[in-house]
Amino acid sequence: MGRRPIVVGQPSPSGGRRVRANGEILGLAYGMRDVEEFLRRAGLEDVDVETSELIEWRGGGPGVWEAHGSRPWG
């Protein structure tokens, strides 16, 4: 499979994940609902964010929202 048009980046220390579609930053998601909303605004409302092969999850799958080794207090 070639490059996927939707990329959810690795979790940042704050827990957010940058979401891009076709190279354009859609926003910083803090959960699945944020990803769904960003894709809806981009006209991609029919994408199942948990199972779609259009999405490349970097640094962990759809269940990972905290950076590895991060601490909630900083």
C-alpha positions, 0 to 999 in steps of 0.5 A: 500500500502507498502513502496514506492520506491521513496521518495521526502523529505520535502523542505529544507530551501534552497528550495531543496528537497532530492530525493531517490530511493530504499534508494539511494540518487539521488540528491537535486531537486529544481523543477519537472524537477530535479526530472524527470532527477534524475529518468531518470538517475536511469532508471525510465524515465516512472514514471509520477512524479506528479501522480505516486503512486510509489512516496512518497512526504513528507512535501508537494506534487509536487507543494511545493518547499519552506520550510514552514515558510522559508524566501528567504533572510535567 
